[in-house]
Amino acid sequence: MSHVSSHSPHGQSPLRTVQVLGGGSAGSSAHVRSLASGLVARGVRVTVCAPSDADHAYGFSGVGARHVPVPRSSDPASVAALRTACADADLVHAHGLHAALRAALALSGRRIPLVVTWHTRSHAEGARAHLLRLLERRVAKAAAVVLGTSSDLVDRARSRGARDARLAAVAFPVPRGSAENGDPVRGSAENGDPDRLRLKARAELGATDRPLLMAVGSLDRGRGYDTLLDAARAWRDLDPLPLLVIAGEGPLRTVLQRRIEDEGLPVRLVGRRDDITELLAAADLALLPSSWESRSVLAQEALHVGVPLVATAVGGIPELVGDAAELIAHGDEKALAEAVVRLLGDPARRELLREKGARQAATWPTEDDTVAQVLSVYDELTQARPLP
């Protein structure tokens, strides 16, 4: 791994970068904070363009970056504010599709390299799917380099016309604050005995003498919660009856809650939580039924804290977890139900998955790996910087 201790060689001024955040998911925001911290420590000047609430939640300023409030919208005023913020940049790095579009508009006519990281894949149907493809093509062609957080995102960028698309080394995110968009984060863990904390969490959730199943994510389409509730019907015959807890908030909450009540399902919706790590560590199994994921934060968190994972074999999940999880087809409620029942009845298999999970997590990129890769890309694109 190559380190560059300072980016002020041969009398040059420090490299000036602008990081642009879009929708601000927990994963991408945490990634930008980690990246900003590592870049600043290596002598790079970092400006983060993001809404004001993002700096409050993730503390970009606290790691030495300059924060410029820029709304998420792509209206002319937002693009103009971004253009001003990028005026003296040597390089701009946008995170997410919409942030990349705004950055491309702001850099129009300027010879400033644009790096884009695709953290996730957008979904659209009908006419909107056509517009999404046009947007992806515009962004892919505008970028000097596209970094995809999973191999399928790299392939997608290439299919959209990217000149240079590479797999991104993205470390396990460690954001501050609460779970944004229902995604799991590492909250500030309470000091104390892990067993006591586990019992406390299980008691609060009502699972002191029954298996606890945990799912985390915004309550919207694509998360697979319909399939999860279908599978939960099969668990009603188990004794003791497992409790499924879903942490997150979103537009489907009312629909899901109505199903839970009408069908008498052993499921609790607990909304957004800032103690996801503690709740997950208290669970017997973590469940990820999504239709697509890149580097799922829940999957990474589960393997880190030693909770066996049942997940759909979609997107970047197989690449991320290897053989350290039970993988099933998306939308197959029978396979999901059977995997849960089988694991709850097989302590040896759960222990094996915990051991494999720890080994798999040890293979993931570190924050240093992430910063080193990004610096290498920046160096390629800015080698010809003129002396001041």
Helices and strands as residue ranges (DSSP letters): G 9-11, E 16-21, H 26-41, E 45-50, H 52-58, G 61-63, E 66-69, H 76-85, E 91-95, H 97-106, E 114-118, H 127-142, E 145-148, H 151-159, E 165-167, G 180-182, H 194-205, E 212-216, H 225-232, G 233-237, E 243-247, H 253-263, E 267-271, H 276-281, E 285-288, H 297-305, E 309-312, H 317-321, E 326-328, H 333-344, H 347-361, H 367-382
